[in-house]
Amino acid sequence: MENIYAALLLHKLGKEVNENNLKSVVAAAGGQVDESQLKSLVASLKGVDIDKELESASLVAAAPAEAPKAEKKENKAVEEKKEAAAEGLSALFG
């Protein structure tokens, strides 16, 4: 995970995301450097527009937070029915 954070930090600072820079950031933070993970990360980020990916990720994360109010009201009504049913059962076995 620290490798990804290092890559994001380098990108934010306008630095090239490469193995040497990633090693420097992870080592400076006191983390363990895993050469194979760094190589894999650099290879997987090759040709990727990080800004575009971050934007689409934030849109996906925001979508569930913007659930329609009607759906929330419906869920609340279902919960109230369950509570009422539980109260009725407790009265039977009370």
C-alpha positions in Angstrom: 0.0 0.0 0.0 2.9 2.3 0.8 4.1 2.0 -2.8 0.8 3.3 -4.1 0.8 6.2 -1.7 4.4 6.9 -2.8 3.3 6.9 -6.5 0.4 9.2 -5.7 2.7 11.6 -3.8 5.2 11.6 -6.7 2.5 12.3 -9.2 1.0 15.1 -7.0 4.5 16.7 -6.8 4.9 16.5 -10.6 7.8 14.0 -10.3 8.3 10.9 -12.5 6.8 7.7 -11.1 9.7 5.4 -11.5 11.5 2.7 -9.4 14.2 5.0 -8.1 11.8 7.7 -7.0 9.5 5.2 -5.5 12.4 3.6 -3.6 13.4 7.0 -2.3 10.0 8.0 -1.0 9.3 4.6 0.6 12.7 4.5 2.2 12.4 8.1 3.4 9.2 7.2 5.1 10.8 4.2 6.9 9.1 1.6 4.9 10.5 -1.7 3.5 11.3 -1.6 -0.2 10.2 -4.6 -2.2 11.9 -4.5 -5.6 9.4 -6.8 -7.3 6.4 -4.8 -6.1 7.9 -1.6 -7.3 8.7 -3.0 -10.7 5.1 -4.4 -11.0 3.6 -1.0 -9.9 5.7 1.0 -12.4 4.8 -1.5 -15.2 1.1 -1.3 -14.4 1.1 2.5 -14.3 2.9 2.8 -17.6 0.6 4.7 -20.0 -2.0 5.3 -17.3 -3.4 8.9 -16.9 -3.4 9.0 -13.1 -5.4 12.2 -13.0 -8.2 10.7 -15.1 -8.2 7.5 -12.9 -8.4 9.5 -9.7 -11.3 11.5 -11.1 -13.3 8.5 -12.1 -12.5 6.8 -8.8 -13.9 9.8 -6.9 -17.0 9.8 -9.0 -17.7 6.2 -8.2 -17.1 6.7 -4.5 -19.5 9.7 -4.5 -22.3 7.9 -6.3 -23.5 5.7 -3.3 -23.4 8.8 -1.0 -25.9 10.5 -3.2 -28.7 7.9 -2.8 -32.2 9.2 -3.6 -34.2 10.4 -0.6 -37.2 8.3 -1.6 -35.0 5.2 -1.3 -33.9 6.2 2.2 -37.5 6.8 3.2 -38.5 3.4 1.8 -35.7 1.7 3.8 -36.9 3.5 7.0 -40.5 2.3 6.4 -39.3 -1.3 6.1 -37.3 -1.0 9.3 -40.4 0.5 11.1 -42.5 -2.5 9.9 -39.9 -4.9 11.2 -39.8 -3.2 14.5 -43.6 -3.3 14.7 -43.6 -7.0 13.9 -41.1 -7.7 16.6 -43.2 -5.8 19.1 -46.2 -7.8 18.1 -44.3 -11.1 18.6 -43.0 -9.9 22.0 -46.6 -9.2 23.1 -47.6 -12.8 22.1 -44.8 -14.4 24.1 -44.4 -11.6 26.5 
